[in-house]
Amino acid sequence: MADIDRRHFLSGSGALVAGALAAKHHPTPRPLQPDDWQSVRDQFALDPDIAHFAAYVLASPPKPVRDAIERHRRGLDADTSGYLEQLSDTPVRRAAAGYLGARPDEIALTGSTTAGLGIVYGGLDLQPGDDVLTTEHDFFSTHEALRRAAHRTGATVNRVRLYDDPSAADAGEIVERLVVGITPRTRAVAITWVHSSTGVKLPIRAIADAIAEHNDRGNSSHPVLLLVDGIHGVGVENATVGELGCDVLVSGTHKWLWGPRGTGIVWAKEAAWASIAGETPPFEQVHFDAWLDDTEPARVRGGLANTPGGYVAFEHRAALAEAFQFHEFVGKAAIAERTHSQATQLKEGLADIDGLRTVTPMSTDLSSGMVCVAIPEPHLFEVMEQLSDERFSTSITPYIEHFMRIGPSIVTTPEQVDDLLSALRRLVKP
């Protein structure tokens, strides 16, 4: 394939060209029935002629979310000033808090995972001599945000490798390798729940418990914070922030949660927010009043104080509440089971295909919805192009080492998984 085609794949999904993805007429979907997966899939305006195994890259929101976006858009278009005065972030924070098992005032609203990581790592209270521990497996957004923070504060960023062969990753070894990297100077551990490079899902709870033990022993001058990029776990995994045990969770909400494009959240414990000060002024009345009075603003709860101010796509942000409610209505546990069962079906089928290697662990304890597959280059790009021609949408890891990424979800079916496996058996050369 030409380099321009490779860049097309690396920029997102190896989906069909724009002309072939032109909007089609979609009939009004049947009423949503949580126990009927066809009715769930009917809520999405995705092209029914494509098997959407890359839909998680950037969500196509379901009908309740699209309707909410349109309702808010019409209100803003009709009376921008008047409707804007009526809008409040409170319903969104409440819906997010209910989904995460958190308090609304612990949640900051952002535009993406990357923006959220910028708030956290850019605002983290670091001093010269402090360390932040991250991993070799994290994405550009984490590494770059930490690099900038270190440059600004004089802190040091260290990286550890948690596994050598992702398909053979071991939870105990992952925790051990990470904890060994913690020193008395470590202020924070920055990790990703599900690695977009391999599909490995980290044992967050076990890591949190190990860090808590470290903190209880008083081995550091400050408690070590556990900061988690949750983008490929939120919307799939049936877990609350209390169950995860982390101090901070950052996630875009326009991937596996199927929320409006350009939305995201940061959750943090109150004690963790005390160590974070976002650089963008928040549009909170307390801060406005302090500015007018030329005084320091009174203390505002962390999520409110760290939601960047400025005008955003308000119709999208306001409709985020419906995305959380959609998941709650369908059922977090049911969505997790549906996604995991198809991912397991896929991995079991891939194991019998010569010429490829499944990178993602088989166990659901160490994997989520994303399945990464190694196919030697340039055959990888040829296979993806042929799959695209046969109406299978997949994506590719945007890292130095390229793997095909396949994302079964609530918008795919077990039958489509079987069809994809059949296509791979034909297309992959031993």
PLY file of the C-alpha trace (Angstrom):
ply
format ascii 1.0
element vertex 430
property float x
property float y
property float z
element edge 429
property int vertex1
property int vertex2
end_header
0.00 0.00 0.00
1.08 3.58 -0.53
2.26 5.63 2.48
-0.82 7.84 2.26
-2.99 4.76 2.76
-1.00 3.72 5.80
-1.41 7.17 7.28
-5.14 6.86 6.66
-5.25 3.66 8.66
-3.04 5.02 11.44
-5.13 8.15 11.81
-8.08 6.19 13.08
-9.89 3.26 11.58
-9.26 1.39 8.40
-12.86 2.07 7.47
-14.30 2.70 4.06
-13.62 5.93 2.23
-15.86 8.89 2.95
-17.89 8.56 -0.24
-18.87 5.02 0.61
-19.86 6.11 4.12
-22.35 8.70 2.97
-25.38 8.95 5.21
-28.19 6.56 4.44
-31.82 6.76 5.32
-32.50 4.94 8.56
-36.04 4.04 9.58
-37.23 5.01 13.04
-35.82 2.37 15.39
-38.03 0.12 17.43
-38.49 1.07 21.08
-35.47 0.20 23.14
-35.80 -3.08 25.02
-32.85 -3.74 27.34
-33.11 -7.51 26.94
-33.29 -7.34 23.11
-29.88 -6.69 21.56
-31.37 -6.08 18.14
-33.44 -3.24 19.58
-30.26 -1.88 21.19
-28.43 -1.97 17.86
-31.43 -0.33 16.20
-30.82 2.79 18.28
-27.65 3.51 16.30
-27.60 5.20 12.89
-24.60 3.13 11.80
-24.58 1.80 8.25
-26.19 -1.66 8.56
-24.15 -2.97 5.62
-20.91 -2.63 7.58
-19.75 -4.78 10.50
-18.56 -2.03 12.83
-15.59 -3.44 14.71
-14.01 0.04 14.92
-17.07 1.95 16.11
-15.40 2.58 19.47
-12.75 4.80 17.82
-15.25 7.67 17.70
-18.80 6.89 18.72
-21.94 7.09 16.69
-24.32 8.00 19.54
-27.59 6.07 20.02
-30.96 7.66 19.34
-31.63 9.00 22.86
-28.32 10.85 22.74
-28.85 12.11 19.18
-32.34 13.32 20.13
-30.94 15.18 23.13
-28.24 16.81 21.01
-30.86 17.93 18.51
-33.19 19.22 21.23
-30.44 21.33 22.78
-29.23 22.47 19.37
-32.70 23.71 18.43
-32.99 25.54 21.72
-29.63 27.23 21.26
-30.38 28.12 17.64
-33.75 29.64 18.56
-32.58 31.72 21.53
-28.88 31.34 22.18
-28.69 33.63 25.19
-31.94 32.54 26.79
-31.35 28.82 26.34
-27.77 29.09 27.53
-28.99 30.56 30.80
-31.17 27.49 31.30
-28.42 24.97 30.67
-26.63 23.49 33.65
-23.89 20.93 34.02
-25.62 19.50 37.09
-27.67 16.81 35.26
-24.53 15.62 33.47
-22.50 15.46 36.68
-25.30 13.60 38.43
-25.61 11.06 35.61
-21.85 10.54 35.50
-21.69 10.22 39.28
-24.47 7.64 39.29
-22.67 5.62 36.64
-19.30 5.78 38.42
-20.55 5.51 41.99
-19.16 8.94 42.80
-20.24 12.41 43.95
-21.25 14.96 41.30
-18.83 17.57 42.65
-15.93 15.14 42.18
-16.38 15.19 38.40
-14.84 17.66 35.96
-16.20 17.89 32.41
-13.77 17.96 29.48
-13.69 17.47 25.72
-11.65 14.25 25.51
-9.33 11.90 27.33
-6.33 13.90 26.16
-7.84 17.12 27.52
-8.53 15.39 30.82
-4.98 14.08 31.05
-3.77 17.62 30.39
-5.84 18.89 33.32
-4.51 16.22 35.67
-0.85 16.02 34.69
-0.59 19.68 33.78
-2.08 20.69 37.12
-0.39 18.12 39.35
1.49 19.67 42.26
5.03 18.57 41.47
8.35 19.92 42.69
11.97 19.47 41.61
13.09 16.06 42.84
9.63 14.50 42.62
9.08 11.43 40.45
6.08 10.27 38.44
6.01 6.62 37.47
4.36 5.53 34.24
4.78 2.61 31.84
6.25 1.85 28.44
2.77 0.83 27.26
0.97 4.14 27.67
-0.26 6.28 24.81
1.24 9.49 23.45
-1.20 11.66 25.44
0.05 10.35 28.79
3.73 10.40 27.86
3.58 13.87 26.32
1.50 15.41 29.13
3.96 14.01 31.67
6.97 15.18 29.66
5.60 18.71 29.62
4.81 18.59 33.33
8.33 17.42 34.11
9.84 20.17 31.95
7.77 22.80 33.73
8.25 21.60 37.33
11.66 19.93 37.38
10.16 16.59 38.29
11.32 13.31 36.73
9.25 10.80 34.77
10.23 7.13 34.96
8.82 4.26 32.90
8.56 0.55 33.60
7.63 -2.37 31.35
4.81 -4.41 32.85
5.00 -7.42 30.54
7.20 -8.72 27.72
4.60 -10.82 25.89
1.15 -9.23 26.21
-0.66 -12.46 25.37
1.04 -14.09 28.38
0.62 -11.11 30.75
0.30 -12.10 34.40
-1.55 -9.96 36.96
0.86 -10.69 39.79
3.89 -9.89 37.64
2.28 -6.65 36.43
1.73 -5.46 40.01
5.22 -6.55 41.08
6.97 -4.80 38.20
5.03 -1.60 38.84
5.58 -1.52 42.59
9.31 -2.11 42.19
9.44 1.17 40.27
7.99 3.19 43.18
10.61 5.09 45.21
10.40 7.46 48.20
10.34 10.32 45.68
7.35 8.99 43.71
4.35 11.30 43.91
2.06 9.59 41.41
1.66 6.44 39.34
0.15 7.15 35.90
-1.25 4.10 34.09
-3.89 3.11 31.55
-6.72 0.70 32.37
-6.82 -1.00 28.95
-3.77 -0.60 26.72
-4.70 0.54 23.23
-1.39 -0.90 22.03
-2.10 -4.51 23.05
-5.58 -4.79 24.57
-4.12 -5.79 27.96
-6.40 -4.74 30.83
-4.49 -3.88 33.98
-5.60 -5.20 37.39
-6.36 -1.74 38.73
-7.73 -2.91 42.07
-4.67 -5.02 42.81
-2.39 -2.13 41.83
-4.40 0.25 44.03
-4.10 -2.14 46.99
-0.34 -2.44 46.50
0.07 1.34 46.41
-2.11 1.67 49.51
0.22 -0.77 51.31
3.19 1.33 50.21
1.51 4.46 51.54
0.59 2.78 54.84
4.23 1.88 55.42
5.11 5.58 55.19
7.75 5.03 52.55
7.14 8.40 50.89
6.88 11.96 52.13
3.50 12.20 50.39
0.93 9.50 49.65
1.45 8.13 46.14
-1.57 8.86 43.92
-2.89 6.31 41.40
-3.96 8.11 38.21
-5.77 6.06 35.56
-6.55 6.71 31.89
-9.79 4.75 31.60
-10.82 5.39 28.01
-11.03 1.77 26.84
-12.55 0.51 30.08
-15.27 3.06 30.79
-18.36 1.94 28.90
-17.28 -1.72 28.87
-16.28 -2.75 32.38
-18.91 -3.01 35.11
-16.97 -1.28 37.89
-17.35 1.80 40.04
-14.46 4.06 41.03
-14.74 2.68 44.55
-14.27 -0.84 43.25
-11.28 0.24 41.16
-9.64 1.93 44.13
-7.78 4.57 42.10
-7.46 8.24 43.06
-8.15 9.70 39.60
-9.97 8.33 36.55
-9.81 10.15 33.21
-11.92 9.17 30.23
-13.39 10.46 27.04
-17.07 9.59 26.78
-17.27 9.37 22.99
-15.86 5.89 22.57
-17.21 2.79 24.37
-19.77 4.89 26.27
-21.26 6.05 22.92
-21.61 9.61 24.15
-21.65 12.85 22.14
-18.45 13.54 20.24
-16.15 16.00 22.00
-17.04 15.03 25.57
-15.12 13.56 28.48
-14.81 13.45 32.25
-12.24 13.49 35.02
-13.16 11.97 38.36
-10.92 12.36 41.40
-11.19 11.86 45.11
-11.36 15.09 47.08
-7.87 14.51 48.47
-6.51 13.96 44.95
-8.18 17.11 43.61
-6.33 19.01 46.36
-3.08 18.15 44.53
-4.38 19.23 41.10
-4.90 22.78 39.86
-6.00 23.04 36.25
-4.56 25.93 34.26
-7.75 26.98 32.47
-9.97 29.26 34.60
-13.32 27.65 35.42
-16.58 29.45 34.68
-17.77 29.16 38.29
-19.53 32.05 40.04
-17.18 31.87 43.03
-14.22 32.53 40.75
-15.99 35.35 38.92
-16.90 37.04 42.21
-13.34 36.72 43.49
-12.04 38.22 40.24
-14.43 41.18 40.56
-13.45 41.67 44.21
-9.75 41.18 43.46
-9.48 38.42 46.07
-8.53 34.77 46.16
-11.53 32.57 45.33
-13.06 30.57 48.12
-12.46 26.83 47.96
-14.61 25.10 45.36
-15.00 21.33 45.10
-12.37 19.83 42.80
-14.53 18.78 39.86
-16.14 22.20 39.62
-12.88 24.10 40.01
-11.14 22.00 37.34
-13.77 22.05 34.61
-12.21 24.40 32.02
-14.19 27.54 31.36
-15.03 28.89 27.95
-17.78 28.17 25.48
-18.03 24.59 24.27
-20.42 22.56 22.11
-23.11 22.93 24.78
-25.62 20.76 22.94
-23.13 17.88 23.06
-22.11 18.37 26.66
-25.71 18.61 27.86
-26.63 15.43 25.97
-23.91 13.46 27.77
-26.40 12.78 30.55
-28.43 10.64 28.13
-25.35 8.56 27.28
-24.88 7.55 30.89
-28.61 6.94 31.25
-28.63 4.78 28.10
-25.96 2.53 29.62
-27.77 2.35 32.93
-31.03 1.45 31.15
-29.49 -1.29 29.03
-27.49 -2.42 32.07
-23.79 -2.05 32.82
-23.46 -5.73 33.65
-25.29 -6.78 30.49
-23.13 -4.53 28.30
-19.97 -5.91 29.91
-21.09 -9.50 29.36
-22.17 -8.85 25.76
-18.85 -7.21 24.92
-16.66 -9.75 26.70
-18.50 -12.75 25.26
-17.95 -11.56 21.69
-14.31 -10.71 22.41
-13.77 -14.20 23.83
-15.55 -15.75 20.82
-13.24 -13.76 18.56
-10.04 -14.74 20.38
-11.00 -18.41 20.41
-11.58 -18.29 16.66
-8.36 -16.39 15.98
-6.36 -19.07 17.78
-7.09 -21.49 14.92
-5.94 -19.19 12.09
-2.39 -19.70 10.80
-0.46 -16.59 9.82
-1.64 -14.35 12.64
-1.04 -14.07 16.37
-3.49 -12.81 18.97
-1.69 -10.26 21.12
-4.45 -9.68 23.68
-4.74 -12.12 26.62
-7.55 -14.67 26.50
-8.65 -14.12 30.09
-11.30 -11.46 30.69
-9.43 -10.61 33.90
-6.68 -9.14 31.73
-8.63 -8.04 28.64
-11.68 -6.00 27.76
-13.44 -5.35 24.46
-10.41 -4.57 22.32
-8.61 -7.46 20.63
-5.21 -6.84 19.01
-3.90 -9.14 16.29
-0.38 -9.35 14.85
-0.09 -9.90 11.10
3.29 -9.38 9.43
3.61 -6.15 7.44
2.90 -5.27 4.69
0.33 -8.07 4.69
-1.39 -6.39 7.67
-2.39 -3.39 5.59
-3.42 -5.55 2.66
-5.67 -7.64 4.92
-7.25 -4.56 6.45
-7.90 -3.09 3.02
-9.50 -6.32 1.85
-11.61 -6.49 5.00
-12.75 -2.96 4.32
-13.75 -3.98 0.81
-15.80 -6.78 2.33
-17.54 -4.32 4.67
-15.65 -5.06 7.88
-14.47 -1.96 9.71
-11.35 -2.45 11.87
-8.63 -0.16 13.19
-4.90 -0.24 13.82
-2.68 0.53 16.81
-1.12 4.01 16.40
2.21 2.90 17.86
5.62 1.90 16.46
4.50 -1.72 16.41
1.34 -2.09 14.34
-1.43 -4.50 15.26
-4.93 -4.82 13.87
-7.48 -3.81 16.49
-10.91 -5.42 16.50
-13.56 -4.09 18.86
-16.66 -6.23 19.36
-19.32 -4.27 21.21
-23.04 -3.73 21.60
-23.23 -2.61 17.95
-21.82 -5.91 16.65
-23.22 -9.44 16.85
-21.84 -12.96 17.41
-22.80 -13.71 13.80
-20.64 -10.81 12.58
-17.76 -12.12 14.68
-18.08 -15.48 12.91
-18.23 -13.74 9.52
-15.09 -11.75 10.33
-13.28 -14.93 11.37
-14.29 -16.59 8.10
-12.94 -13.63 6.15
-9.65 -13.71 8.04
-9.22 -17.41 7.37
-9.47 -16.65 3.64
-7.34 -13.51 3.63
-4.48 -14.24 6.01
-1.61 -16.11 4.41
0.13 -18.75 6.57
0 1
1 2
2 3
3 4
4 5
5 6
6 7
7 8
8 9
9 10
10 11
11 12
12 13
13 14
14 15
15 16
16 17
17 18
18 19
19 20
20 21
21 22
22 23
23 24
24 25
25 26
26 27
27 28
28 29
29 30
30 31
31 32
32 33
33 34
34 35
35 36
36 37
37 38
38 39
39 40
40 41
41 42
42 43
43 44
44 45
45 46
46 47
47 48
48 49
49 50
50 51
51 52
52 53
53 54
54 55
55 56
56 57
57 58
58 59
59 60
60 61
61 62
62 63
63 64
64 65
65 66
66 67
67 68
68 69
69 70
70 71
71 72
72 73
73 74
74 75
75 76
76 77
77 78
78 79
79 80
80 81
81 82
82 83
83 84
84 85
85 86
86 87
87 88
88 89
89 90
90 91
91 92
92 93
93 94
94 95
95 96
96 97
97 98
98 99
99 100
100 101
101 102
102 103
103 104
104 105
105 106
106 107
107 108
108 109
109 110
110 111
111 112
112 113
113 114
114 115
115 116
116 117
117 118
118 119
119 120
120 121
121 122
122 123
123 124
124 125
125 126
126 127
127 128
128 129
129 130
130 131
131 132
132 133
133 134
134 135
135 136
136 137
137 138
138 139
139 140
140 141
141 142
142 143
143 144
144 145
145 146
146 147
147 148
148 149
149 150
150 151
151 152
152 153
153 154
154 155
155 156
156 157
157 158
158 159
159 160
160 161
161 162
162 163
163 164
164 165
165 166
166 167
167 168
168 169
169 170
170 171
171 172
172 173
173 174
174 175
175 176
176 177
177 178
178 179
179 180
180 181
181 182
182 183
183 184
184 185
185 186
186 187
187 188
188 189
189 190
190 191
191 192
192 193
193 194
194 195
195 196
196 197
197 198
198 199
199 200
200 201
201 202
202 203
203 204
204 205
205 206
206 207
207 208
208 209
209 210
210 211
211 212
212 213
213 214
214 215
215 216
216 217
217 218
218 219
219 220
220 221
221 222
222 223
223 224
224 225
225 226
226 227
227 228
228 229
229 230
230 231
231 232
232 233
233 234
234 235
235 236
236 237
237 238
238 239
239 240
240 241
241 242
242 243
243 244
244 245
245 246
246 247
247 248
248 249
249 250
250 251
251 252
252 253
253 254
254 255
255 256
256 257
257 258
258 259
259 260
260 261
261 262
262 263
263 264
264 265
265 266
266 267
267 268
268 269
269 270
270 271
271 272
272 273
273 274
274 275
275 276
276 277
277 278
278 279
279 280
280 281
281 282
282 283
283 284
284 285
285 286
286 287
287 288
288 289
289 290
290 291
291 292
292 293
293 294
294 295
295 296
296 297
297 298
298 299
299 300
300 301
301 302
302 303
303 304
304 305
305 306
306 307
307 308
308 309
309 310
310 311
311 312
312 313
313 314
314 315
315 316
316 317
317 318
318 319
319 320
320 321
321 322
322 323
323 324
324 325
325 326
326 327
327 328
328 329
329 330
330 331
331 332
332 333
333 334
334 335
335 336
336 337
337 338
338 339
339 340
340 341
341 342
342 343
343 344
344 345
345 346
346 347
347 348
348 349
349 350
350 351
351 352
352 353
353 354
354 355
355 356
356 357
357 358
358 359
359 360
360 361
361 362
362 363
363 364
364 365
365 366
366 367
367 368
368 369
369 370
370 371
371 372
372 373
373 374
374 375
375 376
376 377
377 378
378 379
379 380
380 381
381 382
382 383
383 384
384 385
385 386
386 387
387 388
388 389
389 390
390 391
391 392
392 393
393 394
394 395
395 396
396 397
397 398
398 399
399 400
400 401
401 402
402 403
403 404
404 405
405 406
406 407
407 408
408 409
409 410
410 411
411 412
412 413
413 414
414 415
415 416
416 417
417 418
418 419
419 420
420 421
421 422
422 423
423 424
424 425
425 426
426 427
427 428
428 429
